[in-house]
């Protein structure tokens, strides 16, 4: 969704949108931001609820990375949802709080599905899969991070669509009828999937540009100083020596068997 312009209000709308963005970037989501968003909702039609599924042993960055970006869009409200509300452990020894149970949230403008080690304990959970399926029916955007794409696959959402996920699970997408893409971010209709973990930030910035425009996305990227310069060029299997690749594969396989 992008700002809706009424008549000769282009300049005013752009200015108001920039003001709200600056408020939110500088101070987080404050009552001032809330009032400004409501006050100018006639000019700015961004008012979106984001439902984020969390579960025990979810990957922390799968959740925190995208939400750090999306929370900066004026008019967005993020709701953390789990099968049962309450604190959930992440694979980084960080606890996240689900304020809502599945039964509390029946629809959202954006549905965000992360991945992580805990995926194997919920991938066959009918309640969670049904919830994803039903939410997707009315979302404006359905997005996944890393192996969260597998949940979309089980829910039947990826059939016939281009999609990606963590490199170690990319072949699994074929089981769900998806068209594999070795890309960091893949958009097919209203569904956006992305590669492993850190790619969630790229996905969120891409989604931000689609919702609020490139200027807002670039402003958020600058405010977060997201200017990656990793010390090693080792973020893809084709960039590392065979021994490192095999070591990582062994660790992933051992973790899956725990």
C-alpha positions in Angstrom: 0.0 0.0 0.0 1.3 3.5 -0.9 0.3 7.0 0.2 -3.0 7.9 -1.5 -2.9 11.4 -2.9 -6.1 13.5 -2.9 -6.5 16.3 -5.4 -3.7 18.9 -5.1 -2.4 17.5 -1.8 0.8 15.8 -3.2 3.2 18.1 -1.5 1.3 18.2 1.8 0.9 14.4 1.8 4.6 13.8 1.1 5.6 16.3 3.8 3.3 14.7 6.4 4.5 11.3 5.5 8.1 12.4 6.0 7.3 14.0 9.3 5.7 10.9 10.7 8.6 8.8 9.4 11.1 11.0 11.2 9.1 10.9 14.4 9.0 7.1 14.3 12.7 6.7 13.4 13.9 9.1 16.1 11.7 8.1 19.0 10.2 4.7 18.3 6.4 4.3 18.2 5.2 7.0 20.6 1.8 8.4 21.4 2.8 11.4 19.2 3.4 9.1 16.2 0.1 7.3 16.9 -1.9 10.6 16.9 -0.1 11.9 13.8 -0.9 8.7 12.0 -4.6 8.9 13.0 -4.8 12.6 12.3 -3.5 12.3 8.8 -5.1 9.0 7.9 -7.2 10.9 5.3 -4.1 11.6 3.4 -2.0 8.6 4.2 -3.7 5.2 3.8 -1.0 3.1 5.6 -2.6 1.5 8.6 -1.5 -2.1 8.7 -1.5 -4.9 11.2 1.3 -7.4 11.0 0.9 -10.8 12.6 4.2 -12.5 13.4 4.2 -16.2 14.3 6.6 -17.2 17.0 7.3 -20.5 18.7 9.9 -22.1 20.9 13.3 -22.2 19.3 12.3 -19.8 16.6 15.4 -18.1 15.1 15.7 -14.8 16.9 17.0 -12.8 13.9 14.3 -14.2 11.7 11.9 -12.3 13.9 13.8 -9.3 15.2 15.5 -8.3 11.9 12.4 -7.8 9.8 10.3 -6.4 12.7 13.0 -3.8 13.4 12.5 -2.6 9.8 8.7 -3.0 9.5 8.0 -1.3 12.9 9.5 1.9 11.5 6.8 2.2 8.9 4.2 4.8 10.1 0.9 3.2 10.9 2.1 -0.4 11.3 1.1 -2.4 14.4 3.0 -5.7 15.0 1.3 -8.5 16.9 3.4 -11.5 18.0 1.3 -14.6 17.9 1.8 -18.2 19.1 -0.3 -21.3 19.5 -0.6 -20.2 23.1 0.4 -16.7 24.4 3.3 -16.2 26.6 7.1 -16.2 26.5 8.9 -18.3 23.9 12.6 -19.3 23.9 14.6 -18.5 20.8 17.6 -20.3 19.5 19.7 -17.4 20.7 18.8 -17.7 24.4 16.6 -14.7 24.0 12.9 -14.8 25.0 10.2 -13.3 22.9 6.7 -12.7 24.2 3.6 -13.7 22.3 0.9 -11.4 23.4 -1.7 -13.2 21.3 -2.8 -16.8 20.8 -3.8 -18.1 17.4 -7.5 -17.8 18.4 -7.0 -14.1 19.1 -5.9 -13.1 15.6 -7.9 -14.3 12.7 -6.6 -11.9 10.0 -3.8 -9.5 9.3 -2.6 -7.2 6.5 0.8 -8.8 6.6 1.6 -12.3 7.8 5.2 -13.0 8.7 6.4 -16.6 9.2 10.0 -17.1 10.5 12.0 -20.3 10.7 14.4 -21.8 13.2 15.2 -25.0 15.0 11.8 -25.2 16.5 10.2 -25.5 13.1 10.3 -29.3 13.3 8.0 -29.4 16.3 5.3 -27.3 14.7 5.4 -28.2 11.0 2.8 -30.9 11.5 0.7 -28.9 13.9 -2.7 -28.7 12.3 -3.8 -25.7 14.4 -0.8 -23.7 13.2 -1.0 -24.7 9.6 -4.8 -24.0 9.5 -4.2 -20.6 11.0 -1.6 -19.8 8.4 -3.9 -21.0 5.6 -6.8 -18.9 6.9 -4.8 -15.8 7.5 -3.3 -15.9 4.1 -6.8 -15.8 2.5 -7.2 -12.1 3.4 -3.6 -10.8 3.7 -2.2 -8.1 1.5 1.2 -9.7 1.9 2.3 -13.1 3.2 6.1 -13.3 3.8 8.5 -15.8 5.2 12.1 -15.7 6.5 14.5 -18.6 6.0 12.9 -22.0 6.7 9.6 -20.3 7.5 9.0 -20.9 3.8 8.5 -24.6 4.6 5.4 -23.7 6.8 4.0 -21.8 3.8 4.7 -24.8 1.7 2.9 -27.2 4.1 -0.1 -24.7 4.1 -0.3 -25.0 0.3 0.6 -21.4 -0.3 3.7 -21.9 -2.4 2.2 -24.3 -5.0 3.1 -22.9 -8.5 4.9 -19.9 -7.0 8.6 -18.9 -7.3 10.1 -19.2 -3.8 13.4 -19.4 -1.9 14.5 -20.4 1.6 17.8 -21.2 3.4 20.2 -22.9 1.0 20.2 -26.1 3.1 16.4 -26.6 2.6 16.0 -25.2 -0.8 15.3 -28.6 -2.5 12.5 -29.2 0.0 10.4 -26.5 -1.7 9.9 -28.7 -4.7 7.9 -31.1 -2.5 5.3 -28.3 -2.1 5.1 -27.5 -5.9 7.2 -24.3 -5.6 9.6 -23.1 -8.4 13.0 -22.9 -6.7 14.9 -19.6 -6.9 18.4 -19.2 -5.7 17.9 -15.6 -4.8 18.0 -13.6 -1.6 14.5 -12.2 -2.0 11.7 -13.6 -4.2 8.4 -11.9 -4.9 5.6 -13.8 -6.5 2.2 -12.1 -6.3 1.6 -11.2 -2.7 4.0 -13.8 -1.4 7.6 -12.9 -0.5 10.1 -15.5 0.6 13.7 -14.9 1.4 16.9 -16.8 2.0 18.5 -17.6 5.3 18.2 -15.5 8.5 20.0 -12.3 7.6 18.0 -12.0 4.4 15.0 -11.2 6.5 16.2 -7.6 6.7 16.5 -7.4 2.9 13.0 -8.8 2.6 11.6 -6.3 5.0 13.2 -3.4 3.3 11.9 -4.7 0.0 8.4 -5.0 1.5 8.7 -1.5 3.0 9.4 -0.1 -0.5 6.3 -1.8 -1.9 4.1 -0.5 1.0 5.5 3.0 1.6 7.8 3.7 -1.3 11.5 3.7 -1.8 12.2 7.0 0.0 10.8 5.6 3.2 12.6 2.3 2.8 15.9 4.1 2.2 15.3 6.4 5.2 14.7 3.4 7.4 17.8 1.6 6.0 19.9 4.7 6.7 18.4 5.1 10.2 19.4 1.5 11.0 22.8 2.0 9.3 22.2 -1.2 7.4 25.3 -1.1 5.3 26.6 -4.7 5.4 30.4 -5.2 5.1 31.0 -8.6 6.5 34.6 -9.5 7.4 34.5 -12.6 5.3 32.9 -13.4 1.9 31.4 -16.6 3.2 27.7 -16.1 3.2 26.9 -18.6 0.4 27.8 -22.3 -0.2 29.6 -21.5 -3.4 31.9 -19.0 -1.6 33.5 -21.3 1.0 36.0 -24.1 0.9 34.5 -27.6 0.8 35.6 -28.4 4.3 33.7 -25.4 5.7 30.6 -26.3 3.7 30.7 -30.0 4.9 31.2 -28.9 8.5 28.1 -26.7 8.4 26.1 -29.4 6.7 27.0 -31.9 9.4 26.0 -29.5 12.2 22.7 -28.8 10.5 22.0 -32.5 10.1 22.9 -33.2 13.7 20.7 -30.4 15.0 17.8 -31.8 13.0 18.2 -35.1 14.7 18.1 -33.7 18.2 
